Amino acid sequence: MWYKFGAAKISLRAGKMLGMAAGLLILLQLPLAGRLKSLDRIFSLPGLIRQHRWHAWAIVLMALIHPLCVLLAEGKMMIPLEMRYWPEWVGVGLLAVLLVQFACTQWRRPLKIAFHHWLTGHRITGLMIAALLIVHVLYVSETFTDNPPPRLAVLAAAGVFTLFWLWVRSAGLRNRRRPFTVTRVENIGRECTCVEVAPEQGISMAYLPGQFAFVSFTGQHLSREPHPFTLASTPSRPGVIQFAIRHCGDWTRQVDGLAIGDRAYLQGPFGCFSHLLHTSPQQELIMIAGGIGITPMLSMLRFMADHGDPRPITLIWSNRSREHLVFTEAFEHLTAKLTGLRRVPIFTQHTDGGKPSERLNRKMLETLLGGCSRKSAVFLCGPPSMMTTLATDLKALGFSARSVITEAFGF
């Protein structure tokens, strides 16, 4: 900085600060997406993944401005093609890989990139970005080439990142020590499959009702990358874990191809969407689900039924039609056991010649929840647009923001 003055010094300083900030955010991307239970308990994994995505936008923006500020300070339009500028060209390569990764992530569906191919490429390019970043930082500035403390700090950060990356990537191997076996595969409702798994060694996974887990299968027709699904079963009935998987993508449409005896591997549990974490034992509950967003509600209701929970519960479940209902018998059983349960089904398409209901809106909620306490805990799970709208409507009806608990699926 000593040989620059005025606007050039400001530009160079801004460029270097933006570059350092982008570099730090790049190294923080792994913890955000690393499925750490310790962070999940504090921030929830869906929230961490949202931060991961927002950070990607910030990283790209800062990474694009960084070289412009530095070149402007040096009075150059581009980096000279000379060997002594090789660290700068490493930075150019880093920026190129970063932009490719960002574009493939943001526009994966328009580019028709299959999820399992994207995931493998995302992990490889993520490692490349981290490696190029460390090399670029170490050799691009005299601050790190000539001063031992900053250089050691960068090397230490690289070492910690490497160890952490190995820990995250070895999660699949650790999960294989506790395999599960597929015990049931059955179509339930329209375009939905129920899959049950049981532990091979008699030790099931401990979880709270409403949580989710990442599951991968060894079926012949399925790729083996893990996918997140809510556990529809309840921990009050250990031994069997149940998933309800809606056919909404390339991978989920092939779940029917699973066979009894196929192996499954679970990583989890994750999530804070549970009445055990957000309510007192006597607090009234309101559950609003859209489509397959009913699964965490089912898990909680099963748990409460097994424990004879007498509190008032209002369940509003919106589906396209009756054909999309799942676990019909289970809900009939729950209605008989939970004396305080009130079920309100809503169908938004024509069914059996009848008229469809409107989509859930503020006016409908005001009618349906007219007799409910405004101090109730409200659990909301469904498509993102539905949750955003209904969360706003609930607050307008007098429910506090803290009492509305949401769970995003498909994050």
PEQUILIN-V346485 format. One record per backbone hydrogen bond with DSSP energy under -0.5 kcal/mol. CO is the residue of the C=O (numbers start at 0). NH is the residue of the N-H. E is the energy in kcal/mol with one decimal. If there is no record, write none. Layout:
co:CO nh:NH e:E
co:CO nh:NH e:E
This chain:
co:0 nh:3 e:-1.6
co:4 nh:7 e:-1.1
co:4 nh:8 e:-0.8
co:5 nh:9 e:-2.0
co:6 nh:10 e:-2.7
co:7 nh:11 e:-2.5
co:8 nh:12 e:-2.7
co:9 nh:13 e:-2.7
co:10 nh:14 e:-2.5
co:11 nh:15 e:-2.4
co:12 nh:16 e:-2.5
co:13 nh:17 e:-2.5
co:14 nh:18 e:-2.2
co:15 nh:19 e:-2.5
co:16 nh:20 e:-2.4
co:17 nh:21 e:-2.6
co:18 nh:22 e:-2.3
co:19 nh:23 e:-2.4
co:20 nh:24 e:-2.3
co:21 nh:25 e:-2.1
co:22 nh:26 e:-1.9
co:23 nh:27 e:-1.5
co:24 nh:28 e:-0.8
co:25 nh:28 e:-0.8
co:25 nh:29 e:-0.5
co:26 nh:30 e:-0.5
co:27 nh:31 e:-1.6
co:28 nh:32 e:-1.8
co:29 nh:33 e:-0.7
co:30 nh:33 e:-0.5
co:34 nh:36 e:-0.6
co:35 nh:39 e:-2.3
co:36 nh:40 e:-2.1
co:37 nh:41 e:-0.6
co:38 nh:41 e:-0.5
co:38 nh:42 e:-3.1
co:38 nh:43 e:-0.7
co:39 nh:43 e:-1.5
co:43 nh:47 e:-1.9
co:44 nh:48 e:-2.5
co:45 nh:49 e:-2.0
co:46 nh:50 e:-2.0
co:47 nh:51 e:-2.3
co:48 nh:52 e:-2.0
co:49 nh:53 e:-2.5
co:50 nh:54 e:-2.9
co:51 nh:55 e:-1.3
co:52 nh:56 e:-1.3
co:53 nh:57 e:-1.9
co:54 nh:58 e:-3.0
co:55 nh:59 e:-2.3
co:56 nh:60 e:-2.2
co:57 nh:61 e:-2.5
co:58 nh:62 e:-2.8
co:59 nh:63 e:-1.8
co:60 nh:64 e:-1.8
co:61 nh:65 e:-2.5
co:62 nh:66 e:-0.8
co:63 nh:67 e:-0.7
co:64 nh:68 e:-2.3
co:65 nh:69 e:-1.8
co:66 nh:70 e:-2.9
co:67 nh:71 e:-2.2
co:68 nh:72 e:-1.9
co:69 nh:73 e:-1.5
co:70 nh:74 e:-0.7
co:70 nh:75 e:-2.5
co:71 nh:74 e:-0.7
co:79 nh:81 e:-1.9
co:81 nh:84 e:-1.7
co:82 nh:85 e:-1.8
co:84 nh:87 e:-0.6
co:84 nh:88 e:-1.8
co:85 nh:89 e:-2.0
co:86 nh:90 e:-1.6
co:87 nh:91 e:-1.6
co:88 nh:92 e:-2.3
co:89 nh:93 e:-2.5
co:90 nh:94 e:-2.4
co:91 nh:95 e:-2.3
co:92 nh:96 e:-2.5
co:93 nh:97 e:-2.4
co:94 nh:98 e:-2.3
co:95 nh:99 e:-2.2
co:96 nh:100 e:-2.5
co:97 nh:101 e:-2.3
co:98 nh:102 e:-2.6
co:99 nh:103 e:-2.4
co:100 nh:104 e:-1.7
co:101 nh:105 e:-2.7
co:102 nh:106 e:-2.3
co:104 nh:107 e:-0.8
co:106 nh:110 e:-2.0
co:107 nh:112 e:-2.3
co:108 nh:111 e:-1.5
co:111 nh:113 e:-0.6
co:113 nh:117 e:-2.7
co:114 nh:118 e:-3.0
co:115 nh:119 e:-1.8
co:116 nh:120 e:-2.3
co:117 nh:121 e:-3.0
co:118 nh:122 e:-2.0
co:119 nh:123 e:-2.1
co:120 nh:124 e:-2.8
co:121 nh:125 e:-1.8
co:122 nh:126 e:-1.8
co:123 nh:127 e:-2.2
co:124 nh:128 e:-2.6
co:125 nh:129 e:-1.9
co:126 nh:130 e:-2.2
co:127 nh:131 e:-2.8
co:128 nh:132 e:-2.3
co:129 nh:133 e:-2.1
co:130 nh:134 e:-2.0
co:131 nh:135 e:-2.6
co:132 nh:136 e:-2.7
co:133 nh:137 e:-2.2
co:134 nh:138 e:-1.6
co:135 nh:139 e:-1.8
co:136 nh:140 e:-0.6
co:140 nh:143 e:-1.2
co:140 nh:144 e:-1.6
co:141 nh:145 e:-2.2
co:145 nh:147 e:-0.6
co:146 nh:150 e:-1.8
co:147 nh:151 e:-3.0
co:148 nh:152 e:-2.2
co:149 nh:153 e:-2.1
co:150 nh:154 e:-2.4
co:151 nh:155 e:-2.7
co:152 nh:156 e:-2.3
co:153 nh:157 e:-2.4
co:154 nh:158 e:-2.4
co:155 nh:159 e:-2.6
co:156 nh:160 e:-2.5
co:157 nh:161 e:-2.3
co:158 nh:162 e:-2.3
co:159 nh:163 e:-2.5
co:160 nh:164 e:-2.9
co:161 nh:165 e:-2.3
co:162 nh:166 e:-2.0
co:163 nh:167 e:-2.6
co:164 nh:168 e:-2.7
co:165 nh:169 e:-1.3
co:167 nh:170 e:-1.4
co:168 nh:171 e:-0.5
co:169 nh:173 e:-2.1
co:170 nh:174 e:-2.4
co:171 nh:175 e:-1.1
co:173 nh:176 e:-1.3
co:174 nh:177 e:-1.9
co:178 nh:199 e:-2.3
co:179 nh:263 e:-2.6
co:180 nh:197 e:-2.3
co:181 nh:260 e:-2.5
co:183 nh:195 e:-2.2
co:185 nh:193 e:-3.6
co:188 nh:191 e:-0.7
co:190 nh:246 e:-2.8
co:191 nh:187 e:-2.5
co:192 nh:194 e:-0.5
co:192 nh:244 e:-3.1
co:193 nh:185 e:-2.2
co:194 nh:242 e:-2.7
co:195 nh:182 e:-2.8
co:195 nh:183 e:-1.4
co:196 nh:240 e:-2.8
co:197 nh:180 e:-3.0
co:198 nh:201 e:-0.6
co:201 nh:203 e:-0.7
co:207 nh:210 e:-2.0
co:210 nh:230 e:-2.2
co:211 nh:268 e:-0.6
co:211 nh:269 e:-2.9
co:212 nh:228 e:-2.6
co:213 nh:266 e:-2.6
co:214 nh:226 e:-2.0
co:215 nh:264 e:-2.5
co:218 nh:221 e:-1.0
co:226 nh:214 e:-2.8
co:228 nh:212 e:-2.3
co:229 nh:231 e:-0.8
co:230 nh:209 e:-0.6
co:233 nh:236 e:-1.8
co:236 nh:239 e:-0.8
co:240 nh:196 e:-2.7
co:241 nh:231 e:-2.4
co:241 nh:232 e:-0.9
co:242 nh:194 e:-2.5
co:242 nh:244 e:-0.5
co:243 nh:245 e:-0.6
co:244 nh:192 e:-2.4
co:245 nh:247 e:-1.4
co:248 nh:252 e:-1.9
co:250 nh:253 e:-1.5
co:251 nh:254 e:-1.3
co:253 nh:256 e:-1.8
co:254 nh:257 e:-2.3
co:258 nh:261 e:-2.3
co:261 nh:181 e:-3.2
co:262 nh:217 e:-2.1
co:263 nh:179 e:-2.8
co:264 nh:215 e:-2.0
co:266 nh:213 e:-2.8
co:269 nh:211 e:-2.3
co:271 nh:273 e:-1.7
co:273 nh:276 e:-1.4
co:273 nh:277 e:-0.9
co:274 nh:278 e:-1.5
co:279 nh:282 e:-1.2
co:283 nh:376 e:-2.3
co:284 nh:313 e:-2.1
co:285 nh:378 e:-3.1
co:286 nh:315 e:-3.3
co:287 nh:380 e:-2.3
co:288 nh:290 e:-0.5
co:288 nh:317 e:-2.8
co:289 nh:292 e:-1.9
co:290 nh:293 e:-1.2
co:291 nh:294 e:-1.7
co:293 nh:297 e:-2.6
co:294 nh:298 e:-2.1
co:295 nh:299 e:-2.1
co:296 nh:300 e:-2.9
co:297 nh:301 e:-2.6
co:298 nh:302 e:-1.9
co:299 nh:303 e:-2.6
co:300 nh:304 e:-2.5
co:301 nh:305 e:-2.1
co:302 nh:306 e:-1.1
co:303 nh:308 e:-2.7
co:304 nh:307 e:-1.2
co:311 nh:284 e:-2.4
co:312 nh:314 e:-0.6
co:312 nh:341 e:-2.8
co:313 nh:286 e:-3.4
co:313 nh:315 e:-0.6
co:314 nh:316 e:-0.6
co:314 nh:343 e:-3.2
co:315 nh:288 e:-2.8
co:315 nh:317 e:-0.5
co:316 nh:345 e:-2.5
co:317 nh:290 e:-3.0
co:318 nh:347 e:-2.1
co:319 nh:348 e:-2.1
co:320 nh:323 e:-1.4
co:321 nh:324 e:-1.6
co:322 nh:189 e:-2.1
co:326 nh:330 e:-2.1
co:327 nh:331 e:-1.8
co:328 nh:332 e:-2.1
co:329 nh:333 e:-2.2
co:330 nh:334 e:-2.3
co:331 nh:335 e:-1.4
co:332 nh:336 e:-1.6
co:333 nh:337 e:-3.1
co:336 nh:338 e:-1.0
co:337 nh:340 e:-1.6
co:339 nh:312 e:-2.8
co:341 nh:314 e:-3.2
co:343 nh:316 e:-2.1
co:345 nh:318 e:-3.0
co:346 nh:356 e:-3.3
co:350 nh:353 e:-2.2
co:353 nh:350 e:-0.6
co:360 nh:364 e:-2.5
co:361 nh:365 e:-2.5
co:362 nh:366 e:-1.5
co:363 nh:367 e:-2.9
co:364 nh:368 e:-2.8
co:366 nh:369 e:-1.0
co:368 nh:371 e:-1.5
co:372 nh:375 e:-1.5
co:373 nh:399 e:-0.6
co:375 nh:377 e:-0.5
co:376 nh:285 e:-2.5
co:376 nh:378 e:-0.6
co:377 nh:379 e:-0.5
co:377 nh:404 e:-3.4
co:378 nh:287 e:-3.0
co:379 nh:406 e:-1.6
co:380 nh:289 e:-2.0
co:382 nh:386 e:-2.2
co:383 nh:387 e:-2.4
co:384 nh:388 e:-2.0
co:385 nh:389 e:-2.7
co:386 nh:390 e:-2.4
co:387 nh:391 e:-1.4
co:388 nh:392 e:-2.1
co:389 nh:393 e:-2.9
co:390 nh:394 e:-1.7
co:391 nh:395 e:-1.8
co:392 nh:396 e:-1.3
co:393 nh:398 e:-2.2
co:394 nh:397 e:-1.2
co:399 nh:402 e:-0.8
co:399 nh:403 e:-0.6
co:400 nh:403 e:-0.9
co:402 nh:377 e:-3.1
co:402 nh:404 e:-0.8
co:403 nh:405 e:-0.5
co:404 nh:379 e:-2.9
co:406 nh:381 e:-0.6
